[in-house]
Amino acid sequence: QSNIISTVSYSQDDILRAIIKLYCPQGFDLDPMYSKGNFYRNIPQPKRKFDLISQTEDVQKGDARFLPLDNQSVSSAILDPPFIAKDVYRHNMVPGIIETRFGGYRTMRELWGMYYGALVEMKRVLVPGGVLVFKAQNLISGGVWYNSTYKVTKMAIELGYNPKMEFILLAKTRLISP
């Protein structure tokens, strides 16, 4: 096994293993947006799992912005929030797979507001010096480029986080949207 850690990969597993090796060798303590836990196939499961809609029996119902956890009770957390914003509630709109499974946000401002709220809550529950991994994705919607990674980093710094590193997951495929 190589001691070289790459910050760019086509493999989400490789990136998560590198983050765990560097920053939280015990694995993630908390995933408040667990969903079905698909990316935990090859890494340790988090100790605490929450989601708005529990999809497995071991996941507690909870909003990443308002968790039933004590202050400074979490050593490491990972946020894998939604990254799509479109008016999923407009008349005659047929929601896609992502909206059906995760819900939706009408605007990027609303989505980024959720990101901010989750960052505030993670700041509350993390121990001083705790680790937060935030998965963000830049996107183009309606011909407009949204630099979510910059926006999340800026919000985190404003809230007192100290960003350490950025890992980049390269896309094997592209989502095509009408």
C-alpha positions as CSV (number, residue, x, y, z in Angstrom):
1,Q,0.0,0.0,0.0
2,S,1.3,3.4,-1.0
3,N,1.7,6.2,1.5
4,I,0.9,8.7,-1.3
5,I,-2.5,10.3,-1.0
6,S,-4.0,11.8,-4.1
7,T,-6.5,14.7,-3.8
8,V,-8.0,14.0,-7.2
9,S,-9.6,10.7,-8.1
10,Y,-12.4,9.0,-10.1
11,S,-13.1,7.0,-7.0
12,Q,-15.2,8.3,-4.2
13,D,-14.0,5.4,-2.1
14,D,-10.4,6.4,-2.6
15,I,-11.1,10.0,-1.6
16,L,-13.1,9.0,1.5
17,R,-10.4,6.5,2.6
18,A,-7.8,9.2,2.2
19,I,-9.8,11.7,4.3
20,I,-10.3,9.1,7.0
21,K,-6.6,8.2,7.0
22,L,-5.5,11.8,7.3
23,Y,-8.2,13.3,9.5
24,C,-10.4,10.8,11.3
25,P,-8.8,7.3,11.6
26,Q,-11.8,6.0,13.6
27,G,-14.1,6.8,10.7
28,F,-17.0,9.3,10.7
29,D,-18.8,9.8,13.9
30,L,-21.9,11.4,12.3
31,D,-23.7,11.5,8.9
32,P,-26.8,13.6,9.3
33,M,-27.7,13.1,5.5
34,Y,-27.2,9.4,5.4
35,S,-29.8,8.4,2.8
36,K,-29.2,4.7,2.0
37,G,-25.5,4.9,3.0
38,N,-24.4,3.8,-0.5
39,F,-20.9,5.2,-0.2
40,Y,-20.3,3.2,3.0
41,R,-19.9,-0.1,1.1
42,N,-16.1,0.1,1.4
43,I,-15.5,2.4,4.4
44,P,-16.7,2.1,8.0
45,Q,-20.3,3.1,8.7
46,P,-20.7,6.3,10.8
47,K,-21.6,5.8,14.4
48,R,-24.7,8.1,14.2
49,K,-27.0,8.3,11.2
50,F,-29.8,10.7,10.5
51,D,-31.8,11.8,7.6
52,L,-35.0,13.7,6.8
53,I,-36.6,10.5,5.5
54,S,-35.2,7.4,7.2
55,Q,-34.6,4.8,4.5
56,T,-33.1,2.1,6.7
57,E,-34.0,1.0,10.2
58,D,-30.7,2.2,11.7
59,V,-31.2,5.8,10.6
60,Q,-32.9,8.2,12.9
61,K,-35.2,10.9,11.5
62,G,-33.5,14.2,11.8
63,D,-32.7,17.5,10.0
64,A,-29.0,18.2,9.6
65,R,-29.8,21.8,10.7
66,F,-31.5,20.8,13.9
67,L,-30.0,17.6,15.3
68,P,-31.0,16.0,18.7
69,L,-27.4,16.0,19.8
70,D,-25.5,17.7,22.6
71,N,-23.2,20.6,22.0
72,Q,-19.6,19.5,21.2
73,S,-20.6,15.8,21.2
74,V,-19.3,14.8,17.7
75,S,-15.6,14.2,16.7
76,S,-16.2,14.0,12.9
77,A,-19.0,14.4,10.5
78,I,-19.7,14.2,6.8
79,L,-22.3,16.2,4.9
80,D,-23.4,15.0,1.5
81,P,-26.3,17.4,0.8
82,P,-28.4,17.7,-2.3
83,F,-26.9,19.9,-5.0
84,I,-29.8,20.5,-7.4
85,A,-32.1,23.5,-7.2
86,K,-35.2,23.8,-9.4
87,D,-38.8,24.5,-8.8
88,V,-39.9,21.0,-8.1
89,Y,-43.3,22.3,-6.9
90,R,-44.4,24.2,-9.9
91,H,-47.7,23.1,-11.6
92,N,-47.4,19.9,-13.8
93,M,-43.8,19.4,-12.8
94,V,-42.8,15.8,-12.9
95,P,-40.1,15.3,-10.3
96,G,-37.0,13.3,-11.4
97,I,-35.3,10.5,-9.5
98,I,-33.2,12.9,-7.4
99,E,-36.2,15.1,-6.4
100,T,-38.3,12.1,-5.6
101,R,-35.6,10.5,-3.3
102,F,-34.2,13.7,-1.7
103,G,-36.8,16.4,-2.1
104,G,-35.8,19.7,-3.7
105,Y,-35.0,23.3,-3.3
106,R,-36.6,25.9,-5.6
107,T,-33.6,28.2,-5.9
108,M,-29.9,28.1,-5.4
109,R,-30.3,30.7,-2.6
110,E,-32.7,28.3,-0.8
111,L,-30.3,25.4,-1.3
112,W,-27.3,27.4,-0.1
113,G,-29.4,28.5,2.9
114,M,-29.8,24.9,3.8
115,Y,-26.0,24.4,3.5
116,Y,-25.5,27.4,5.8
117,G,-27.9,26.0,8.4
118,A,-26.2,22.6,8.3
119,L,-22.7,24.3,8.7
120,V,-24.0,26.2,11.7
121,E,-25.4,23.0,13.3
122,M,-22.2,21.0,12.6
123,K,-20.3,23.9,14.3
124,R,-22.5,23.4,17.3
125,V,-22.2,19.6,17.6
126,L,-18.5,19.2,16.7
127,V,-15.9,19.2,19.4
128,P,-13.3,21.9,19.1
129,G,-10.9,20.8,16.5
130,G,-13.4,18.3,15.1
131,V,-13.5,17.3,11.5
132,L,-16.2,18.2,9.0
133,V,-16.2,16.8,5.5
134,F,-18.6,18.7,3.2
135,K,-19.3,17.2,-0.3
136,A,-20.2,20.0,-2.7
137,Q,-20.7,20.1,-6.4
138,N,-20.4,23.0,-8.8
139,L,-23.1,23.0,-11.4
140,I,-24.7,24.7,-14.4
141,S,-28.4,25.3,-14.2
142,G,-30.4,27.4,-16.7
143,G,-27.1,28.4,-18.3
144,V,-25.8,29.8,-15.1
145,W,-22.7,28.4,-13.4
146,Y,-22.9,28.0,-9.6
147,N,-19.6,27.7,-7.8
148,S,-20.9,25.8,-4.8
149,T,-17.5,24.8,-3.6
150,Y,-16.4,28.4,-3.3
151,K,-19.7,29.3,-1.7
152,V,-19.5,26.5,0.9
153,T,-15.8,27.3,1.7
154,K,-16.6,31.0,2.1
155,M,-19.6,30.2,4.5
156,A,-17.4,27.8,6.5
157,I,-14.6,30.4,7.0
158,E,-17.2,33.0,8.0
159,L,-18.5,30.6,10.6
160,G,-15.0,30.0,12.0
161,Y,-14.1,26.8,10.3
162,N,-10.5,26.3,9.2
163,P,-10.5,24.5,5.8
164,K,-7.6,22.0,5.5
165,M,-7.9,20.5,2.1
166,E,-10.0,20.1,-1.0
167,F,-10.4,16.7,-2.7
168,I,-11.8,16.5,-6.2
169,L,-14.0,13.7,-7.5
170,L,-13.7,13.5,-11.2
171,A,-16.8,12.7,-13.2
172,K,-17.0,9.5,-15.1
173,T,-20.3,10.6,-16.7
174,R,-22.2,13.8,-17.1
175,L,-25.8,14.5,-16.1
176,I,-27.7,15.9,-19.0
177,S,-30.6,18.2,-18.2
178,P,-33.1,19.7,-20.6
